[in-house]
């Protein structure tokens, strides 16, 4: 019998969730028990609870290769996906089999690979919901082989139980990511900031520039507009600064305070780059402009309305972004508003939303209802502790 617990995840948001569950688990097991992490996709969390093991590499798609997104998958193939997969399979069948149990975070692909260890597997389903798409027959068959199955909402759990899968929904792990965010610094008092969430994948640099153009156009319509641009841990702040500078923003690095690497301004509009906890940013945001995945969902969980840029037909065909955004629209319901990608039209839609207090409140309520409550991480940690 091996020692330790292995977490297997397939996405940047999923890595953060694995880390959050591991923090709960660390308080339930003996200090010497190994808590390790294999990131199938994306960059492993560097927060310290989990030790990174096995082969890992960032793929161009960021893991978004579902729904027939052939072009994104082709990019992954050219980037060495097959070689990486073979290396991960070798690890899971060899060193990976020494663990007492495996926690798979993400979709059934993560569970499929986790089960190669031949150890009891706990599944944490973050990708699917009956609000978007139910688990299909083949997925349900795989889930029946898991030791425990945790999903994101009660409706999805009920649907799985109706098909013979013993599923639980003790709380949404995405909500737990926000539970220890510190209070905002004094200079950010109030809740009238615009949060800007470009995401954590390679596309974050281009998306930061796209969203910044909307902020700049919004400044022409709403004087005094100020925004907080979230820089995810996996994103290079200098590259973001370069992208903004190339787009006409003036970068002022001398104003760095409270963990903020730079200030940027154009046409009298101010935007501050924020590298601190996302939960702190969300506390002061009246709404967010977001092209992110998990971060957009966290905003909705906090009752912060989310505005995302829709994509034109060309982008929808080439990158699959249109599919992903519509998936998120179905998941978050009225908490998410899609606006045209052109900066001026997007800014006009945001200005109209900011002036509509009743709609803002409806979006707040919808986000909290769709995302549900906290507590899932502790329940999953208890399940892992029982197997460890």
GUKOLDO-574378 format. One record per residue (C-alpha): residue in three letters; chain; z, x, y. Coordinates in nm, 4 decimals, decimal comma. Example, Ala and Ser with C-alpha at 12.3 -4.5 7.8 and 13.67 -1.06 7.14 Angstrom:
+------+------+----------+----------+----------+
: code : unit :       c3 :       c1 :       c2 :
+------+------+----------+----------+----------+
:  Ala :    A :   0,7800 :   1,2300 :  -0,4500 :
:  Ser :    A :   0,7140 :   1,3670 :  -0,1060 :
+------+------+----------+----------+----------+
***
This chain:
+------+------+----------+----------+----------+
: code : unit :       c3 :       c1 :       c2 :
+------+------+----------+----------+----------+
:  Unk :    A :   0,0000 :   0,0000 :   0,0000 :
:  Unk :    A :  -0,1018 :   0,1378 :   0,3399 :
:  Unk :    A :   0,0875 :   0,1542 :   0,6640 :
:  Unk :    A :   0,0116 :   0,0026 :   0,9988 :
:  Unk :    A :  -0,2010 :  -0,2718 :   1,1514 :
:  Unk :    A :  -0,5669 :  -0,2277 :   1,2440 :
:  Unk :    A :  -0,7192 :  -0,4316 :   1,5262 :
:  Unk :    A :  -1,0979 :  -0,4801 :   1,5155 :
:  Unk :    A :  -1,2653 :  -0,6215 :   1,8281 :
:  Unk :    A :  -1,6193 :  -0,6697 :   1,9523 :
:  Unk :    A :  -1,6201 :  -0,6852 :   2,3314 :
:  Unk :    A :  -1,4397 :  -0,5541 :   2,6389 :
:  Unk :    A :  -1,2472 :  -0,8757 :   2,6909 :
:  Unk :    A :  -1,1615 :  -0,8816 :   2,3227 :
:  Unk :    A :  -1,0270 :  -0,5259 :   2,3496 :
:  Unk :    A :  -0,7929 :  -0,6407 :   2,6263 :
:  Unk :    A :  -0,6775 :  -0,9330 :   2,4114 :
:  Unk :    A :  -0,6143 :  -0,7002 :   2,1159 :
:  Unk :    A :  -0,4029 :  -0,4806 :   2,3420 :
:  Unk :    A :  -0,2048 :  -0,7823 :   2,4646 :
:  Unk :    A :  -0,1298 :  -0,8989 :   2,1086 :
:  Unk :    A :  -0,0326 :  -0,5429 :   2,0143 :
:  Unk :    A :   0,2214 :  -0,5319 :   2,2966 :
:  Unk :    A :   0,3903 :  -0,8365 :   2,1492 :
:  Unk :    A :   0,3672 :  -0,6890 :   1,7998 :
:  Unk :    A :   0,5231 :  -0,3592 :   1,9034 :
:  Unk :    A :   0,8458 :  -0,5411 :   1,9866 :
:  Unk :    A :   0,8564 :  -0,7042 :   1,6421 :
:  Unk :    A :   0,7980 :  -0,4067 :   1,4091 :
:  Unk :    A :   0,9548 :  -0,0668 :   1,3571 :
:  Unk :    A :   0,8499 :   0,1980 :   1,6099 :
:  Unk :    A :   0,6867 :   0,4173 :   1,3447 :
:  Unk :    A :   0,4382 :   0,1495 :   1,2364 :
:  Unk :    A :   0,0853 :   0,2514 :   1,3418 :
:  Unk :    A :  -0,1030 :   0,0060 :   1,5638 :
:  Unk :    A :  -0,4669 :   0,1171 :   1,5715 :
:  Unk :    A :  -0,7849 :  -0,0204 :   1,7247 :
:  Unk :    A :  -1,1508 :  -0,0048 :   1,6223 :
:  Unk :    A :  -1,3745 :  -0,1316 :   1,9034 :
:  Unk :    A :  -1,7009 :  -0,2419 :   1,7426 :
:  Unk :    A :  -1,8538 :  -0,3070 :   2,0843 :
:  Unk :    A :  -1,7560 :  -0,1801 :   2,4260 :
:  Unk :    A :  -1,4841 :   0,0525 :   2,5423 :
:  Unk :    A :  -1,1402 :   0,0515 :   2,3749 :
:  Unk :    A :  -0,8426 :  -0,0374 :   2,5926 :
:  Unk :    A :  -0,6617 :   0,2641 :   2,7334 :
:  Unk :    A :  -0,3286 :   0,0955 :   2,8074 :
:  Unk :    A :  -0,1394 :   0,2906 :   2,5423 :
:  Unk :    A :  -0,0098 :   0,0406 :   2,2865 :
:  Unk :    A :  -0,3084 :   0,0776 :   2,0555 :
:  Unk :    A :  -0,4429 :   0,4100 :   1,9301 :
:  Unk :    A :  -0,8222 :   0,4300 :   1,9152 :
:  Unk :    A :  -0,9659 :   0,5044 :   1,5711 :
:  Unk :    A :  -1,3087 :   0,5049 :   1,4101 :
:  Unk :    A :  -1,6593 :   0,5282 :   1,5597 :
:  Unk :    A :  -1,7271 :   0,3390 :   1,8819 :
:  Unk :    A :  -2,0056 :   0,3320 :   2,1383 :
:  Unk :    A :  -2,1066 :   0,1136 :   2,4313 :
:  Unk :    A :  -2,4245 :  -0,0834 :   2,3608 :
:  Unk :    A :  -2,6711 :  -0,2002 :   2,6305 :
:  Unk :    A :  -2,6200 :  -0,5674 :   2,5445 :
:  Unk :    A :  -2,2434 :  -0,5442 :   2,5730 :
:  Unk :    A :  -2,2325 :  -0,7503 :   2,2537 :
:  Unk :    A :  -2,4284 :  -1,0450 :   2,3940 :
:  Unk :    A :  -2,6934 :  -1,0642 :   2,1241 :
:  Unk :    A :  -2,6450 :  -1,4191 :   1,9980 :
:  Unk :    A :  -2,8742 :  -1,7207 :   2,0225 :
:  Unk :    A :  -3,1918 :  -1,5301 :   1,9371 :
:  Unk :    A :  -3,1617 :  -1,2800 :   2,2198 :
:  Unk :    A :  -3,4152 :  -1,0506 :   2,0540 :
:  Unk :    A :  -3,4733 :  -0,8255 :   2,3543 :
:  Unk :    A :  -3,1047 :  -0,7455 :   2,3956 :
:  Unk :    A :  -3,0736 :  -0,6664 :   2,0270 :
:  Unk :    A :  -3,3845 :  -0,4469 :   2,0437 :
:  Unk :    A :  -3,2187 :  -0,2470 :   2,3220 :
:  Unk :    A :  -2,9140 :  -0,2003 :   2,1003 :
:  Unk :    A :  -3,1335 :  -0,0824 :   1,8137 :
:  Unk :    A :  -3,2944 :   0,1802 :   2,0354 :
:  Unk :    A :  -2,9476 :   0,2900 :   2,1492 :
:  Unk :    A :  -2,8409 :   0,3659 :   1,7926 :
:  Unk :    A :  -2,6863 :   0,0411 :   1,6711 :
:  Unk :    A :  -2,7821 :   0,0951 :   1,3062 :
:  Unk :    A :  -2,6294 :   0,4440 :   1,2959 :
:  Unk :    A :  -2,3133 :   0,3152 :   1,4635 :
:  Unk :    A :  -2,2877 :   0,0227 :   1,2219 :
:  Unk :    A :  -2,3196 :   0,2498 :   0,9190 :
:  Unk :    A :  -2,0466 :   0,4748 :   1,0585 :
:  Unk :    A :  -1,8184 :   0,1765 :   1,1166 :
:  Unk :    A :  -1,8818 :   0,0429 :   0,7659 :
:  Unk :    A :  -1,7921 :   0,3818 :   0,6208 :
:  Unk :    A :  -1,4698 :   0,3889 :   0,8206 :
:  Unk :    A :  -1,3658 :   0,0366 :   0,7235 :
:  Unk :    A :  -1,4288 :   0,0926 :   0,3544 :
:  Unk :    A :  -1,2507 :   0,4283 :   0,3608 :
:  Unk :    A :  -0,9750 :   0,5095 :   0,6132 :
:  Unk :    A :  -0,9702 :   0,1459 :   0,7255 :
:  Unk :    A :  -0,8434 :   0,0338 :   0,3856 :
:  Unk :    A :  -0,5096 :   0,2118 :   0,4334 :
:  Unk :    A :  -0,3694 :  -0,0544 :   0,6693 :
:  Unk :    A :  -0,1379 :  -0,3325 :   0,5605 :
:  Unk :    A :  -0,3395 :  -0,5943 :   0,7500 :
:  Unk :    A :  -0,6272 :  -0,6272 :   0,9952 :
:  Unk :    A :  -0,6469 :  -0,8427 :   1,3093 :
:  Unk :    A :  -1,0077 :  -0,9331 :   1,3985 :
:  Unk :    A :  -1,0526 :  -1,0368 :   1,7634 :
:  Unk :    A :  -1,3777 :  -1,1947 :   1,8767 :
:  Unk :    A :  -1,6263 :  -1,3784 :   1,6578 :
:  Unk :    A :  -1,6881 :  -1,3943 :   1,2847 :
:  Unk :    A :  -1,8846 :  -1,0682 :   1,2983 :
:  Unk :    A :  -1,5561 :  -0,8915 :   1,3710 :
:  Unk :    A :  -1,3923 :  -1,0783 :   1,0824 :
:  Unk :    A :  -1,6786 :  -0,9973 :   0,8453 :
:  Unk :    A :  -1,6391 :  -0,6260 :   0,9094 :
:  Unk :    A :  -1,2594 :  -0,6461 :   0,9055 :
:  Unk :    A :  -1,2647 :  -0,7953 :   0,5568 :
:  Unk :    A :  -1,4445 :  -0,4853 :   0,4289 :
:  Unk :    A :  -1,1016 :  -0,3173 :   0,4327 :
:  Unk :    A :  -0,9965 :  -0,5543 :   0,1512 :
:  Unk :    A :  -0,6691 :  -0,6058 :   0,3379 :
:  Unk :    A :  -0,5274 :  -0,9431 :   0,4577 :
:  Unk :    A :  -0,7152 :  -1,0380 :   0,7739 :
:  Unk :    A :  -0,5991 :  -1,2435 :   1,0700 :
:  Unk :    A :  -0,8788 :  -1,3953 :   1,2766 :
:  Unk :    A :  -0,8442 :  -1,4495 :   1,6528 :
:  Unk :    A :  -1,1456 :  -1,6525 :   1,7580 :
:  Unk :    A :  -1,2218 :  -1,5975 :   2,1257 :
:  Unk :    A :  -1,5951 :  -1,6628 :   2,1350 :
:  Unk :    A :  -1,6405 :  -2,0170 :   2,0032 :
:  Unk :    A :  -1,5122 :  -2,3613 :   2,0901 :
:  Unk :    A :  -1,6234 :  -2,7153 :   2,0218 :
:  Unk :    A :  -1,6805 :  -2,7324 :   2,3983 :
:  Unk :    A :  -1,9653 :  -2,4830 :   2,3504 :
:  Unk :    A :  -2,0621 :  -2,4772 :   1,9829 :
:  Unk :    A :  -1,8563 :  -2,5501 :   1,6718 :
:  Unk :    A :  -1,8201 :  -2,3008 :   1,3914 :
:  Unk :    A :  -2,1043 :  -2,3533 :   1,1426 :
:  Unk :    A :  -2,0884 :  -2,3874 :   0,7625 :
:  Unk :    A :  -2,1343 :  -2,0151 :   0,6907 :
:  Unk :    A :  -1,8758 :  -1,9231 :   0,9531 :
:  Unk :    A :  -1,6275 :  -2,1733 :   0,8123 :
:  Unk :    A :  -1,6774 :  -2,0284 :   0,4650 :
:  Unk :    A :  -1,5884 :  -1,6834 :   0,5958 :
:  Unk :    A :  -1,2877 :  -1,8189 :   0,7865 :
:  Unk :    A :  -1,1451 :  -1,9699 :   0,4678 :
:  Unk :    A :  -1,0999 :  -1,6174 :   0,3361 :
:  Unk :    A :  -0,8782 :  -1,5122 :   0,6282 :
:  Unk :    A :  -0,5007 :  -1,4976 :   0,5888 :
:  Unk :    A :  -0,4516 :  -1,6819 :   0,9213 :
:  Unk :    A :  -0,7001 :  -1,8332 :   1,1658 :
:  Unk :    A :  -0,6203 :  -1,8699 :   1,5358 :
:  Unk :    A :  -0,8627 :  -2,0351 :   1,7792 :
:  Unk :    A :  -0,8606 :  -2,0959 :   2,1510 :
:  Unk :    A :  -0,7997 :  -2,4724 :   2,1796 :
:  Unk :    A :  -0,6571 :  -2,7679 :   1,9885 :
:  Unk :    A :  -0,9912 :  -2,9457 :   1,9667 :
:  Unk :    A :  -1,1537 :  -2,6497 :   1,7903 :
:  Unk :    A :  -0,8577 :  -2,6156 :   1,5529 :
:  Unk :    A :  -0,8781 :  -2,9858 :   1,4651 :
:  Unk :    A :  -1,2510 :  -2,9577 :   1,3978 :
:  Unk :    A :  -1,1967 :  -2,6647 :   1,1623 :
:  Unk :    A :  -0,9124 :  -2,8386 :   0,9785 :
:  Unk :    A :  -1,1412 :  -3,1362 :   0,9224 :
:  Unk :    A :  -1,3727 :  -2,8961 :   0,7394 :
:  Unk :    A :  -1,1050 :  -2,7370 :   0,5239 :
:  Unk :    A :  -1,0123 :  -2,4377 :   0,7409 :
:  Unk :    A :  -0,6399 :  -2,4081 :   0,8147 :
:  Unk :    A :  -0,6708 :  -2,3217 :   1,1847 :
:  Unk :    A :  -0,4033 :  -2,2936 :   1,4513 :
:  Unk :    A :  -0,4131 :  -2,3040 :   1,8318 :
:  Unk :    A :  -0,0676 :  -2,1991 :   1,9550 :
:  Unk :    A :  -0,1949 :  -2,0920 :   2,2968 :
:  Unk :    A :  -0,4927 :  -1,9232 :   2,4568 :
:  Unk :    A :  -0,4681 :  -1,5428 :   2,4409 :
:  Unk :    A :  -0,6894 :  -1,5131 :   2,7497 :
:  Unk :    A :  -0,4187 :  -1,6885 :   2,9507 :
:  Unk :    A :  -0,1619 :  -1,4355 :   2,8245 :
:  Unk :    A :  -0,3554 :  -1,1521 :   2,9902 :
:  Unk :    A :  -0,2307 :  -1,2769 :   3,3269 :
:  Unk :    A :   0,1378 :  -1,3250 :   3,2565 :
:  Unk :    A :   0,2721 :  -0,9960 :   3,3933 :
:  Unk :    A :   0,0598 :  -0,9402 :   3,7028 :
:  Unk :    A :   0,2737 :  -0,8190 :   3,9959 :
:  Unk :    A :   0,2934 :  -0,9996 :   4,3276 :
:  Unk :    A :   0,0188 :  -0,9053 :   4,5747 :
:  Unk :    A :   0,0873 :  -0,6429 :   4,8439 :
:  Unk :    A :   0,1992 :  -0,7811 :   5,1775 :
:  Unk :    A :  -0,1405 :  -0,7196 :   5,3407 :
:  Unk :    A :  -0,2944 :  -0,9705 :   5,1016 :
:  Unk :    A :  -0,0530 :  -1,2539 :   5,1701 :
:  Unk :    A :  -0,2060 :  -1,5992 :   5,1509 :
:  Unk :    A :  -0,4694 :  -1,7453 :   4,9209 :
:  Unk :    A :  -0,7833 :  -1,7498 :   5,1333 :
:  Unk :    A :  -0,9589 :  -1,4451 :   4,9903 :
:  Unk :    A :  -1,2861 :  -1,4630 :   4,8006 :
:  Unk :    A :  -1,2448 :  -1,2883 :   4,4650 :
:  Unk :    A :  -1,5545 :  -1,1052 :   4,3392 :
:  Unk :    A :  -1,5797 :  -1,0432 :   3,9624 :
:  Unk :    A :  -1,8880 :  -0,8415 :   3,8589 :
:  Unk :    A :  -1,7566 :  -0,7924 :   3,5048 :
:  Unk :    A :  -1,6908 :  -0,4928 :   3,2844 :
:  Unk :    A :  -2,0273 :  -0,4218 :   3,1213 :
:  Unk :    A :  -2,3043 :  -0,1876 :   3,2352 :
:  Unk :    A :  -2,4522 :  -0,4754 :   3,4369 :
:  Unk :    A :  -2,1431 :  -0,4726 :   3,6608 :
:  Unk :    A :  -2,3002 :  -0,2282 :   3,9082 :
:  Unk :    A :  -2,6060 :  -0,4417 :   3,9753 :
:  Unk :    A :  -2,3957 :  -0,7585 :   3,9722 :
:  Unk :    A :  -2,1521 :  -0,6092 :   4,2250 :
:  Unk :    A :  -2,4429 :  -0,5559 :   4,4654 :
:  Unk :    A :  -2,5785 :  -0,9070 :   4,3992 :
:  Unk :    A :  -2,2434 :  -1,0705 :   4,4627 :
:  Unk :    A :  -2,1809 :  -0,8534 :   4,7693 :
:  Unk :    A :  -2,5025 :  -0,9883 :   4,9203 :
:  Unk :    A :  -2,3628 :  -1,3398 :   4,8799 :
:  Unk :    A :  -2,0389 :  -1,2324 :   5,0502 :
:  Unk :    A :  -2,2381 :  -1,0827 :   5,3373 :
:  Unk :    A :  -2,4462 :  -1,4000 :   5,3758 :
:  Unk :    A :  -2,1292 :  -1,6098 :   5,3567 :
:  Unk :    A :  -1,9873 :  -1,4050 :   5,6453 :
:  Unk :    A :  -2,2735 :  -1,5296 :   5,8624 :
:  Unk :    A :  -2,1780 :  -1,8890 :   5,7837 :
:  Unk :    A :  -1,7984 :  -1,8584 :   5,7706 :
:  Unk :    A :  -1,6673 :  -1,6119 :   6,0312 :
:  Unk :    A :  -1,3773 :  -1,3991 :   5,9136 :
:  Unk :    A :  -1,4839 :  -1,3991 :   5,5491 :
:  Unk :    A :  -1,2979 :  -1,1359 :   5,3500 :
:  Unk :    A :  -1,3263 :  -1,0577 :   4,9823 :
:  Unk :    A :  -1,1606 :  -0,8590 :   4,7043 :
:  Unk :    A :  -1,4039 :  -0,6901 :   4,4667 :
:  Unk :    A :  -1,2506 :  -0,6369 :   4,1234 :
:  Unk :    A :  -1,3300 :  -0,2997 :   3,9639 :
:  Unk :    A :  -1,2629 :  -0,3301 :   3,5897 :
:  Unk :    A :  -1,1041 :  -0,0335 :   3,4081 :
:  Unk :    A :  -1,4349 :   0,0345 :   3,2313 :
:  Unk :    A :  -1,6285 :   0,0489 :   3,5606 :
:  Unk :    A :  -1,6806 :   0,3611 :   3,7771 :
:  Unk :    A :  -1,5645 :   0,2805 :   4,1317 :
:  Unk :    A :  -1,7822 :   0,5587 :   4,2779 :
:  Unk :    A :  -2,0935 :   0,4052 :   4,1225 :
:  Unk :    A :  -2,0003 :   0,0676 :   4,2684 :
:  Unk :    A :  -1,9511 :   0,2277 :   4,6085 :
:  Unk :    A :  -2,2908 :   0,3942 :   4,5775 :
:  Unk :    A :  -2,4580 :   0,0656 :   4,4873 :
:  Unk :    A :  -2,3013 :  -0,1057 :   4,7881 :
:  Unk :    A :  -2,3853 :   0,1790 :   5,0254 :
:  Unk :    A :  -2,7476 :   0,1676 :   4,9103 :
:  Unk :    A :  -2,7475 :  -0,2034 :   4,9920 :
:  Unk :    A :  -2,6335 :  -0,1532 :   5,3501 :
:  Unk :    A :  -2,2551 :  -0,1665 :   5,3242 :
:  Unk :    A :  -2,0490 :   0,0845 :   5,5208 :
:  Unk :    A :  -1,7978 :   0,2541 :   5,2928 :
:  Unk :    A :  -1,4661 :   0,3565 :   5,4466 :
:  Unk :    A :  -1,2621 :   0,5562 :   5,1959 :
:  Unk :    A :  -0,9921 :   0,6371 :   5,4516 :
:  Unk :    A :  -0,8413 :   0,2908 :   5,4279 :
:  Unk :    A :  -0,7282 :   0,3255 :   5,0684 :
:  Unk :    A :  -0,3868 :   0,1608 :   5,0201 :
:  Unk :    A :  -0,2070 :  -0,0264 :   4,7446 :
:  Unk :    A :  -0,4330 :   0,1196 :   4,4783 :
:  Unk :    A :  -0,7531 :   0,0220 :   4,6633 :
:  Unk :    A :  -1,0161 :   0,2966 :   4,6467 :
:  Unk :    A :  -1,2309 :   0,1944 :   4,9461 :
:  Unk :    A :  -1,3086 :  -0,0605 :   5,2121 :
:  Unk :    A :  -1,6602 :  -0,1806 :   5,2822 :
:  Unk :    A :  -1,8000 :  -0,3724 :   5,5757 :
:  Unk :    A :  -2,1300 :  -0,5156 :   5,6977 :
:  Unk :    A :  -2,2069 :  -0,7636 :   5,9777 :
:  Unk :    A :  -1,8378 :  -0,7912 :   6,0511 :
:  Unk :    A :  -1,7565 :  -0,9008 :   5,6958 :
:  Unk :    A :  -1,4903 :  -0,7076 :   5,5089 :
:  Unk :    A :  -1,4717 :  -0,6480 :   5,1355 :
:  Unk :    A :  -1,2037 :  -0,4429 :   4,9631 :
:  Unk :    A :  -1,2432 :  -0,2914 :   4,6187 :
:  Unk :    A :  -0,9472 :  -0,3703 :   4,3956 :
:  Unk :    A :  -0,8538 :  -0,1637 :   4,0886 :
:  Unk :    A :  -0,5190 :  -0,3317 :   4,0304 :
:  Unk :    A :  -0,4326 :  -0,6130 :   3,7862 :
:  Unk :    A :  -0,6765 :  -0,9017 :   3,7902 :
:  Unk :    A :  -0,3914 :  -1,1525 :   3,7942 :
:  Unk :    A :  -0,2786 :  -1,0176 :   4,1322 :
:  Unk :    A :  -0,6265 :  -1,0622 :   4,2780 :
:  Unk :    A :  -0,6418 :  -1,4175 :   4,1454 :
:  Unk :    A :  -0,3097 :  -1,5061 :   4,3083 :
:  Unk :    A :  -0,4622 :  -1,4645 :   4,6542 :
:  Unk :    A :  -0,8135 :  -1,5969 :   4,5835 :
:  Unk :    A :  -0,9197 :  -1,9402 :   4,6990 :
:  Unk :    A :  -1,2214 :  -1,9120 :   4,4716 :
:  Unk :    A :  -1,4062 :  -1,6380 :   4,2861 :
:  Unk :    A :  -1,7683 :  -1,5345 :   4,2722 :
:  Unk :    A :  -1,8032 :  -1,4142 :   3,9166 :
:  Unk :    A :  -2,0679 :  -1,2870 :   3,6775 :
:  Unk :    A :  -1,7978 :  -1,1858 :   3,4299 :
:  Unk :    A :  -1,7031 :  -1,3254 :   3,0908 :
:  Unk :    A :  -1,3304 :  -1,3067 :   3,0170 :
:  Unk :    A :  -1,2418 :  -1,2531 :   3,3846 :
:  Unk :    A :  -1,4147 :  -1,5782 :   3,4843 :
:  Unk :    A :  -1,2160 :  -1,7582 :   3,2155 :
:  Unk :    A :  -0,8929 :  -1,5990 :   3,3393 :
:  Unk :    A :  -0,9690 :  -1,7237 :   3,6892 :
:  Unk :    A :  -1,0169 :  -2,0774 :   3,5596 :
:  Unk :    A :  -0,6902 :  -2,0498 :   3,3660 :
:  Unk :    A :  -0,5139 :  -1,9691 :   3,6944 :
:  Unk :    A :  -0,6628 :  -2,2755 :   3,8575 :
:  Unk :    A :  -0,9045 :  -2,0712 :   4,0696 :
:  Unk :    A :  -1,2512 :  -2,2331 :   4,1034 :
:  Unk :    A :  -1,5305 :  -2,0132 :   3,9666 :
:  Unk :    A :  -1,8759 :  -1,9824 :   4,1221 :
:  Unk :    A :  -2,1455 :  -1,7975 :   3,9273 :
:  Unk :    A :  -2,5049 :  -1,7131 :   4,0159 :
:  Unk :    A :  -2,7626 :  -1,8931 :   3,8079 :
:  Unk :    A :  -3,0668 :  -1,6920 :   3,6992 :
:  Unk :    A :  -3,4384 :  -1,7424 :   3,7391 :
:  Unk :    A :  -3,6702 :  -1,7984 :   3,4448 :
:  Unk :    A :  -3,7699 :  -1,4320 :   3,4193 :
:  Unk :    A :  -3,4101 :  -1,3106 :   3,3933 :
:  Unk :    A :  -3,3303 :  -1,5874 :   3,1483 :
:  Unk :    A :  -3,6074 :  -1,4731 :   2,9149 :
:  Unk :    A :  -3,5462 :  -1,1007 :   2,9472 :
:  Unk :    A :  -3,1702 :  -1,0641 :   2,9363 :
:  Unk :    A :  -3,0271 :  -1,3810 :   2,7884 :
:  Unk :    A :  -2,8004 :  -1,4151 :   3,0914 :
:  Unk :    A :  -2,9082 :  -1,7744 :   3,1438 :
:  Unk :    A :  -2,7894 :  -1,8637 :   2,7927 :
:  Unk :    A :  -2,4551 :  -1,6947 :   2,8475 :
:  Unk :    A :  -2,3947 :  -1,8607 :   3,1838 :
:  Unk :    A :  -2,4778 :  -2,2057 :   3,0469 :
:  Unk :    A :  -2,2467 :  -2,1357 :   2,7542 :
:  Unk :    A :  -1,9706 :  -2,0578 :   3,0017 :
:  Unk :    A :  -2,0557 :  -2,3703 :   3,1998 :
:  Unk :    A :  -2,0015 :  -2,5852 :   2,8914 :
:  Unk :    A :  -1,6813 :  -2,3988 :   2,8096 :
:  Unk :    A :  -1,5219 :  -2,4270 :   3,1540 :
:  Unk :    A :  -1,6644 :  -2,7652 :   3,2478 :
:  Unk :    A :  -1,6069 :  -2,8659 :   3,6088 :
:  Unk :    A :  -1,4081 :  -2,5470 :   3,6772 :
:  Unk :    A :  -1,7381 :  -2,3551 :   3,7086 :
:  Unk :    A :  -2,0127 :  -2,4167 :   3,9627 :
:  Unk :    A :  -2,3560 :  -2,2578 :   3,9221 :
:  Unk :    A :  -2,5372 :  -2,1738 :   4,2462 :
:  Unk :    A :  -2,8892 :  -2,0415 :   4,3150 :
:  Unk :    A :  -2,9295 :  -1,6621 :   4,2821 :
:  Unk :    A :  -3,0775 :  -1,6153 :   4,6323 :
:  Unk :    A :  -2,7924 :  -1,4825 :   4,8554 :
:  Unk :    A :  -2,8496 :  -1,7224 :   5,1452 :
:  Unk :    A :  -2,8712 :  -2,0304 :   4,9225 :
:  Unk :    A :  -2,5715 :  -1,9186 :   4,7185 :
:  Unk :    A :  -2,3694 :  -1,8587 :   5,0354 :
:  Unk :    A :  -2,4593 :  -2,2045 :   5,1679 :
:  Unk :    A :  -2,3390 :  -2,3619 :   4,8433 :
:  Unk :    A :  -2,0133 :  -2,1620 :   4,8568 :
:  Unk :    A :  -1,9548 :  -2,2581 :   5,2217 :
:  Unk :    A :  -2,0051 :  -2,6238 :   5,1306 :
:  Unk :    A :  -1,7580 :  -2,5899 :   4,8441 :
:  Unk :    A :  -1,4962 :  -2,4195 :   5,0630 :
:  Unk :    A :  -1,5154 :  -2,7139 :   5,3023 :
:  Unk :    A :  -1,4626 :  -2,9679 :   5,0234 :
:  Unk :    A :  -1,0895 :  -2,9631 :   4,9512 :
:  Unk :    A :  -1,1099 :  -3,2504 :   4,7034 :
:  Unk :    A :  -1,3690 :  -3,0714 :   4,4889 :
:  Unk :    A :  -1,1695 :  -2,7485 :   4,5039 :
:  Unk :    A :  -0,8692 :  -2,9357 :   4,3647 :
:  Unk :    A :  -1,0775 :  -3,0986 :   4,0882 :
:  Unk :    A :  -1,2041 :  -2,7550 :   3,9850 :
:  Unk :    A :  -0,8492 :  -2,6176 :   3,9797 :
:  Unk :    A :  -0,7293 :  -2,8976 :   3,7520 :
:  Unk :    A :  -1,0338 :  -2,8701 :   3,5243 :
:  Unk :    A :  -0,9857 :  -2,4958 :   3,4743 :
:  Unk :    A :  -0,6227 :  -2,5228 :   3,3730 :
:  Unk :    A :  -0,6998 :  -2,8111 :   3,1373 :
:  Unk :    A :  -0,9929 :  -2,6371 :   2,9658 :
:  Unk :    A :  -0,8171 :  -2,3024 :   2,9232 :
:  Unk :    A :  -0,4856 :  -2,4421 :   2,8035 :
:  Unk :    A :  -0,1465 :  -2,2741 :   2,8012 :
:  Unk :    A :  -0,0090 :  -1,9309 :   2,7203 :
:  Unk :    A :   0,1819 :  -1,8122 :   2,4139 :
:  Unk :    A :  -0,0953 :  -1,7408 :   2,1656 :
:  Unk :    A :  -0,0411 :  -1,3639 :   2,1668 :
:  Unk :    A :   0,3211 :  -1,3944 :   2,0545 :
:  Unk :    A :   0,2340 :  -1,6388 :   1,7754 :
:  Unk :    A :  -0,0404 :  -1,4074 :   1,6460 :
:  Unk :    A :   0,1925 :  -1,1083 :   1,6676 :
:  Unk :    A :   0,4475 :  -1,2944 :   1,4535 :
:  Unk :    A :   0,1785 :  -1,3599 :   1,1941 :
:  Unk :    A :   0,0785 :  -0,9913 :   1,1914 :
:  Unk :    A :   0,4407 :  -0,8790 :   1,1695 :
:  Unk :    A :   0,4883 :  -1,0944 :   0,8605 :
:  Unk :    A :   0,2006 :  -0,9122 :   0,6907 :
:  Unk :    A :   0,2914 :  -0,5650 :   0,8151 :
+------+------+----------+----------+----------+
***
